[in-house]
Amino acid sequence: MDNDRLIDILEYIILYWYRNFKGIDAIEIAQKFNIPHSESLNILDELEKLGKGKVKRDVELYEMIFNINNTNNKIDFEKKVTSIFFPSNEILTNYFYDHEYSKKNIPIYTARLYKGGSQLQTCYFNNEVLQRYIAHPEYFDIENMTSGGHIQLNPQYINGLSKEELDKIEFPLIRFGKRKLSTGSVSIVVILIDLSKLSEKEQHYWYSHELENPEFSKNDKDFNIFLGRNFLGQFLDDDDPLKNVKAEIKRINNLVGGNGLFTIQEDYYLTYPVINTFKGFCESCNELYKLIGPDSLNSNKLELLLQEHFKFSHEDFIDKNTQRPIGKLNLLGKLCKNLDCDELYEQIKNIKQYRIIEDHQAINPMISNENYIESFKTIIDELSINLNIFAEKLESLITQ
């Protein structure tokens, strides 16, 4: 084939990548340039020899065939064995700058795709990148678990927009994973194609938090779950302790019926600390306490359980010194003591101390070498276990 034709085909391959960010098959080239498939295969081999990219051979594709004269409207599929060509990063990058794409203000992560980045290339960010979205529940819906989660626009916010306003918004669903660093802290993982769909402003925000050459922990169960679920098609339970806590609360409420023992089952602001500071740790404990402390506890249900199963009288709910009703947390403490699971009551009291600190003391907001994210996860793990023990004993009590 003459050199000019080869140059034309190579340019078409590059522009095909710029439109689709993926390799091109020999069938596409054969159809575009009206040449036999066998010749197209040879051209891709020649381009590889010239160092213009890599060829993946013996790829099985299926072409859809629909015969309009077929009365049963059946669609047939014909197997084609072909090659796929991936232009090199060098070729794509040179074309990007030689043809002034660099002057078109293409956002940074989109530009990486233009220069040959894989759609599934993983980018890593410090954990604080999530703070922007967690701080604005009126705009964003975020799921934040130990293995990862997602960020998307709040459905209620979207429903309140006009069509014109909605057309101006560029915020896709962002799925993220978490990968533990060698320091013990956690990084946020997002694939390049998802980042490229963000607006220019959002891409700059993420870039400001990107990690260069991160070093990772060798043992990371949560990251393996993220990989298995998102790239290997595995159905894996992430065993997220915060999700387990909420499940145990729901179980306890179902056991006692009515309005439940814990009247608050969801708190949008309850999440793992985003910033690794003692302040961030206390803020997370504060939100956790709202779920399991007096704000949530149902005093009527606690008193009823104590009266029906442990022969408590009304006088037992009055403080002998003040002659006032005892608090909800103390009611829970009495129930825990009679169920022989004091650990739950003691842990809730310990969590309360961090709430008091968060509410009433000035806390150093500086980043710490201590892993407060892991410390909060440990608290959640223990709380999940203690709630499970409480639920088991409560179930035995109610069903006996």
C-alpha positions as CSV (number, residue, x, y, z in Angstrom):
1,M,0.0,0.0,0.0
2,D,1.3,3.5,-0.9
3,N,2.5,5.7,2.0
4,D,-0.2,8.4,1.5
5,R,-3.0,5.8,2.0
6,L,-1.3,4.4,5.1
7,I,-1.1,8.0,6.5
8,D,-4.8,8.5,5.8
9,I,-5.7,5.2,7.5
10,L,-3.5,6.0,10.5
11,E,-5.2,9.4,10.9
12,Y,-8.6,7.8,10.7
13,I,-7.5,5.4,13.5
14,I,-6.4,8.3,15.6
15,L,-9.7,10.3,15.1
16,Y,-11.7,7.1,15.8
17,W,-9.9,6.9,19.1
18,Y,-10.6,10.6,19.8
19,R,-14.3,9.9,19.2
20,N,-14.6,6.6,21.1
21,F,-11.5,6.2,23.3
22,K,-11.0,2.6,22.2
23,G,-9.2,0.5,19.7
24,I,-10.5,0.0,16.1
25,D,-11.2,-3.3,14.4
26,A,-10.0,-4.3,11.0
27,I,-13.7,-4.7,9.9
28,E,-14.3,-1.0,10.5
29,I,-11.2,0.0,8.5
30,A,-12.2,-2.4,5.6
31,Q,-15.7,-0.8,5.4
32,K,-14.4,2.8,5.6
33,F,-11.7,2.4,2.9
34,N,-13.6,-0.1,0.8
35,I,-10.9,-2.7,0.9
36,P,-10.9,-6.5,1.7
37,H,-10.8,-7.5,5.3
38,S,-7.6,-9.5,4.7
39,E,-5.9,-6.3,3.4
40,S,-7.1,-4.4,6.4
41,L,-5.5,-7.1,8.7
42,N,-2.2,-6.7,6.8
43,I,-2.3,-2.9,7.2
44,L,-2.7,-3.2,11.0
45,D,0.2,-5.6,11.1
46,E,2.3,-3.1,9.1
47,L,1.4,-0.3,11.4
48,E,2.5,-2.3,14.4
49,K,5.9,-3.1,12.7
50,L,6.3,0.7,12.2
51,G,5.8,1.2,16.0
52,K,2.5,3.1,15.6
53,G,0.6,0.9,18.0
54,K,-0.3,-2.7,19.1
55,V,-2.5,-5.3,17.5
56,K,-4.7,-7.7,19.4
57,R,-5.3,-10.6,17.0
58,D,-7.9,-13.4,16.7
59,V,-10.6,-11.4,18.3
60,E,-14.1,-12.9,17.8
61,L,-16.8,-10.3,17.0
62,Y,-20.4,-10.9,16.0
63,E,-22.0,-9.0,13.2
64,M,-25.8,-8.5,13.3
65,I,-27.6,-9.5,10.1
66,F,-31.2,-8.6,9.5
67,N,-33.0,-9.7,6.4
68,I,-36.0,-7.5,5.7
69,N,-37.5,-10.2,3.4
70,N,-37.5,-12.7,6.3
71,T,-41.1,-12.9,7.5
72,N,-40.3,-14.0,11.0
73,N,-38.2,-10.9,11.7
74,K,-35.4,-13.0,13.0
75,I,-32.0,-11.4,13.6
76,D,-29.0,-13.5,12.9
77,F,-25.4,-13.1,14.1
78,E,-22.4,-13.9,12.0
79,K,-19.1,-14.6,13.8
80,K,-16.1,-12.6,12.5
81,V,-12.5,-13.2,13.5
82,T,-10.5,-10.0,13.2
83,S,-7.8,-7.8,14.8
84,I,-8.1,-4.7,16.9
85,F,-5.5,-1.9,16.7
86,F,-4.6,0.3,19.6
87,P,-2.6,3.4,18.6
88,S,0.4,4.1,20.8
89,N,0.3,6.9,23.4
90,E,3.1,8.6,21.6
91,I,1.2,8.8,18.3
92,L,-2.0,10.0,20.1
93,T,-0.1,12.6,22.2
94,N,1.9,14.0,19.2
95,Y,-1.3,14.4,17.2
96,F,-3.0,16.1,20.2
97,Y,-0.3,18.8,20.2
98,D,0.4,19.0,16.5
99,H,-3.3,19.6,15.6
100,E,-3.9,22.2,18.3
101,Y,-6.2,20.0,20.5
102,S,-4.1,21.4,23.4
103,K,-5.5,24.9,22.7
104,K,-9.2,23.7,22.9
105,N,-9.3,23.8,26.8
106,I,-10.0,20.1,27.0
107,P,-10.3,19.2,30.7
108,I,-7.4,17.3,32.2
109,Y,-8.9,13.8,32.5
110,T,-10.6,14.0,29.1
111,A,-7.2,15.0,27.7
112,R,-5.6,12.0,29.2
113,L,-8.0,9.8,27.2
114,Y,-7.1,11.7,24.0
115,K,-3.4,11.0,24.8
116,G,-4.0,7.2,25.0
117,G,-5.2,6.7,28.6
118,S,-7.4,3.5,29.1
119,Q,-11.0,4.1,30.0
120,L,-10.4,1.7,33.0
121,Q,-7.2,3.4,34.1
122,T,-7.4,4.0,37.8
123,C,-6.6,7.4,39.3
124,Y,-6.0,7.9,43.1
125,F,-7.0,10.8,45.3
126,N,-6.7,11.7,48.9
127,N,-9.8,10.9,51.0
128,E,-10.6,14.5,51.5
129,V,-11.9,14.8,47.9
130,L,-15.2,13.4,49.2
131,Q,-15.7,16.3,51.7
132,R,-17.1,18.7,49.0
133,Y,-20.0,16.3,48.3
134,I,-20.7,15.1,51.8
135,A,-21.0,18.7,53.0
136,H,-23.8,19.4,50.5
137,P,-26.6,16.8,50.8
138,E,-29.0,19.2,49.2
139,Y,-27.1,18.7,45.9
140,F,-25.4,15.4,46.2
141,D,-26.3,11.8,47.2
142,I,-23.2,9.9,48.3
143,E,-22.8,6.4,49.5
144,N,-19.6,6.0,51.4
145,M,-18.7,2.5,52.6
146,T,-15.4,0.8,53.5
147,S,-14.8,-0.6,50.0
148,G,-16.1,2.4,48.1
149,G,-19.4,3.9,47.0
150,H,-20.8,6.4,44.6
151,I,-21.6,10.1,44.2
152,Q,-24.5,11.3,42.2
153,L,-26.9,14.3,42.1
154,N,-29.6,14.3,44.7
155,P,-32.8,13.1,43.0
156,Q,-34.9,15.7,44.9
157,Y,-32.5,18.4,43.6
158,I,-32.8,17.2,40.0
159,N,-36.6,17.1,40.2
160,G,-36.7,20.7,41.2
161,L,-34.8,21.9,38.1
162,S,-36.3,23.0,34.8
163,K,-35.2,21.3,31.6
164,E,-33.0,24.3,30.7
165,E,-31.2,24.1,34.1
166,L,-30.8,20.3,33.9
167,D,-29.2,20.6,30.4
168,K,-26.5,22.8,31.9
169,I,-25.5,20.3,34.6
170,E,-22.6,18.0,33.9
171,F,-22.4,15.5,36.8
172,P,-22.5,11.8,36.0
173,L,-22.7,8.9,38.4
174,I,-19.2,8.6,39.9
175,R,-18.3,5.2,41.3
176,F,-15.3,5.1,43.6
177,G,-13.3,2.5,45.5
178,K,-11.0,2.8,48.4
179,R,-7.4,1.5,48.5
180,K,-5.3,1.5,51.6
181,L,-1.9,3.3,51.4
182,S,1.3,2.0,52.9
183,T,0.9,4.7,55.6
184,G,-2.4,3.1,56.7
185,S,-4.5,5.9,55.4
186,V,-7.1,5.4,52.6
187,S,-7.1,6.8,49.1
188,I,-10.1,7.2,46.7
189,V,-10.0,5.3,43.4
190,V,-11.9,6.4,40.3
191,I,-11.6,5.1,36.7
192,L,-10.5,7.6,34.1
193,I,-13.7,7.4,31.9
194,D,-15.9,8.4,34.8
195,L,-13.7,11.4,35.7
196,S,-13.7,12.5,32.0
197,K,-17.4,12.9,32.1
198,L,-17.2,15.6,34.8
199,S,-17.3,19.3,34.0
200,E,-14.1,21.2,33.6
201,K,-14.6,22.8,37.0
202,E,-15.1,19.4,38.7
203,Q,-12.2,17.8,36.9
204,H,-9.9,20.6,38.3
205,Y,-11.2,20.0,41.8
206,W,-10.4,16.3,41.6
207,Y,-7.0,17.0,40.1
208,S,-6.2,19.2,43.1
209,H,-6.5,16.1,45.3
210,E,-4.8,13.6,43.0
211,L,-2.0,11.5,44.5
212,E,1.3,11.1,42.6
213,N,3.0,7.7,42.7
214,P,1.1,6.4,45.8
215,E,2.5,3.4,47.6
216,F,-0.1,0.9,48.6
217,S,-0.6,-1.6,51.4
218,K,-0.1,-5.2,50.4
219,N,-3.1,-6.5,52.3
220,D,-6.3,-4.8,51.4
221,K,-9.5,-6.8,51.6
222,D,-11.7,-3.8,50.8
223,F,-9.9,-2.9,47.6
224,N,-10.1,-6.6,46.4
225,I,-13.9,-6.4,47.0
226,F,-14.1,-3.2,44.9
227,L,-12.1,-4.9,42.1
228,G,-14.1,-8.1,42.1
229,R,-17.4,-6.3,42.1
230,N,-16.6,-3.6,39.5
231,F,-14.2,-5.3,37.1
232,L,-14.6,-9.1,37.5
233,G,-18.4,-9.3,37.7
234,Q,-18.3,-10.9,41.2
235,F,-21.3,-10.6,43.6
236,L,-19.5,-9.8,46.8
237,D,-20.7,-8.6,50.1
238,D,-18.5,-5.8,51.4
239,D,-19.4,-6.6,55.0
240,D,-19.4,-2.8,55.7
241,P,-19.6,-2.3,59.5
242,L,-21.7,0.9,59.1
243,K,-24.2,-0.9,57.0
244,N,-24.2,-3.8,59.5
245,V,-25.0,-1.3,62.3
246,K,-28.0,0.0,60.4
247,A,-29.1,-3.5,59.7
248,E,-29.0,-4.5,63.4
249,I,-30.9,-1.3,64.3
250,K,-33.6,-2.2,61.8
251,R,-33.7,-5.8,63.2
252,I,-34.1,-4.6,66.7
253,N,-36.9,-2.2,65.7
254,N,-38.7,-5.1,63.9
255,L,-38.4,-7.2,67.0
256,V,-40.1,-4.7,69.3
257,G,-42.6,-3.4,66.7
258,G,-44.4,-0.1,66.7
259,N,-42.2,2.9,66.3
260,G,-39.2,0.7,67.2
261,L,-36.5,1.1,69.9
262,F,-34.4,3.5,67.7
263,T,-36.6,6.1,66.1
264,I,-33.8,7.4,63.9
265,Q,-32.5,4.8,61.4
266,E,-30.8,7.1,58.8
267,D,-28.5,10.1,59.1
268,Y,-27.1,11.4,55.9
269,Y,-24.2,13.0,57.7
270,L,-23.2,9.8,59.3
271,T,-20.1,8.6,57.4
272,Y,-16.5,7.5,57.9
273,P,-14.2,10.5,58.6
274,V,-13.2,12.1,55.4
275,I,-10.3,14.1,56.8
276,N,-7.9,12.2,59.0
277,T,-8.1,14.5,62.1
278,F,-9.4,14.1,65.6
279,K,-12.0,16.8,64.7
280,G,-13.2,14.7,61.8
281,F,-13.3,11.6,64.1
282,C,-15.4,13.4,66.7
283,E,-17.8,14.7,64.1
284,S,-18.4,11.2,62.9
285,C,-18.9,10.0,66.5
286,N,-21.3,12.9,67.0
287,E,-23.5,11.7,64.0
288,L,-23.3,8.1,65.2
289,Y,-24.5,9.1,68.7
290,K,-27.6,10.6,67.0
291,L,-28.5,7.2,65.7
292,I,-28.0,5.3,69.0
293,G,-28.3,7.9,71.7
294,P,-31.2,9.7,73.4
295,D,-32.2,11.6,70.3
296,S,-33.1,8.2,68.8
297,L,-34.2,6.1,71.8
298,N,-37.9,5.4,72.3
299,S,-38.5,5.8,76.1
300,N,-42.0,4.4,76.0
301,K,-40.8,1.2,74.3
302,L,-37.9,0.9,76.8
303,E,-40.2,1.2,79.8
304,L,-42.7,-1.2,78.3
305,L,-40.0,-3.9,77.8
306,L,-38.7,-3.4,81.3
307,Q,-42.2,-3.6,82.8
308,E,-43.4,-6.6,80.8
309,H,-40.3,-8.8,81.1
310,F,-38.4,-7.6,84.2
311,K,-41.3,-6.5,86.5
312,F,-40.3,-2.9,86.7
313,S,-42.8,-0.5,88.2
314,H,-43.4,3.2,87.4
315,E,-41.4,4.1,90.5
316,D,-38.3,2.4,89.0
317,F,-38.3,5.0,86.3
318,I,-38.0,8.0,88.7
319,D,-34.7,9.3,90.0
320,K,-34.7,9.0,93.8
321,N,-32.7,12.2,94.2
322,T,-34.3,14.5,91.8
323,Q,-37.7,12.9,91.7
324,R,-37.6,13.3,87.9
325,P,-37.9,10.7,85.2
326,I,-34.6,9.0,84.5
327,G,-33.1,9.7,81.0
328,K,-33.5,7.5,77.9
329,L,-29.9,6.4,78.0
330,N,-30.2,5.2,81.6
331,L,-33.4,3.3,80.6
332,L,-31.3,1.6,77.9
333,G,-28.6,0.8,80.5
334,K,-31.2,-0.9,82.7
335,L,-32.4,-3.0,79.8
336,C,-28.9,-3.9,78.8
337,K,-28.1,-4.9,82.4
338,N,-31.1,-7.2,82.6
339,L,-30.3,-8.7,79.2
340,D,-26.7,-9.3,80.4
341,C,-25.1,-7.2,77.6
342,D,-23.7,-4.2,79.4
343,E,-21.1,-3.8,76.6
344,L,-23.6,-2.0,74.4
345,Y,-24.5,0.5,77.0
346,E,-20.9,1.2,78.0
347,Q,-19.9,1.7,74.4
348,I,-22.7,4.1,73.7
349,K,-21.5,6.1,76.8
350,N,-18.0,6.1,75.4
351,I,-19.2,7.4,72.0
352,K,-21.1,10.1,73.9
353,Q,-17.8,11.5,75.3
354,Y,-16.6,12.3,71.7
355,R,-19.9,14.0,71.0
356,I,-19.3,16.2,74.1
357,I,-15.8,17.0,72.9
358,E,-17.1,17.9,69.4
359,D,-19.9,20.1,70.8
360,H,-18.1,21.9,73.5
361,Q,-14.3,21.9,73.0
362,A,-12.1,23.6,70.4
363,I,-10.4,20.7,68.5
364,N,-7.2,20.8,66.6
365,P,-8.1,20.5,62.9
366,M,-4.6,19.5,61.8
367,I,-4.0,16.3,59.9
368,S,-2.6,13.6,62.3
369,N,-0.3,10.7,61.9
370,E,-2.8,8.6,63.9
371,N,-5.3,6.8,61.7
372,Y,-8.6,8.2,62.9
373,I,-10.5,6.7,59.9
374,E,-9.4,3.2,61.1
375,S,-10.2,4.1,64.7
376,F,-13.8,5.0,63.7
377,K,-14.1,1.8,61.7
378,T,-13.0,-0.1,64.8
379,I,-15.8,1.6,66.9
380,I,-18.4,0.7,64.2
381,D,-17.2,-2.9,64.1
382,E,-17.5,-3.2,67.9
383,L,-20.9,-1.5,67.9
384,S,-22.2,-3.9,65.2
385,I,-21.1,-6.8,67.3
386,N,-22.7,-5.4,70.5
387,L,-26.0,-4.5,68.7
388,N,-26.1,-8.1,67.4
389,I,-25.6,-9.6,70.8
390,F,-28.4,-7.2,72.1
391,A,-30.7,-8.2,69.3
392,E,-30.1,-11.9,69.9
393,K,-30.9,-11.7,73.6
394,L,-33.9,-9.4,73.0
395,E,-35.2,-11.9,70.5
396,S,-34.9,-14.8,73.0
397,L,-36.6,-12.7,75.6
398,I,-39.6,-11.7,73.4
399,T,-40.1,-15.1,71.8
400,Q,-39.7,-17.3,75.0
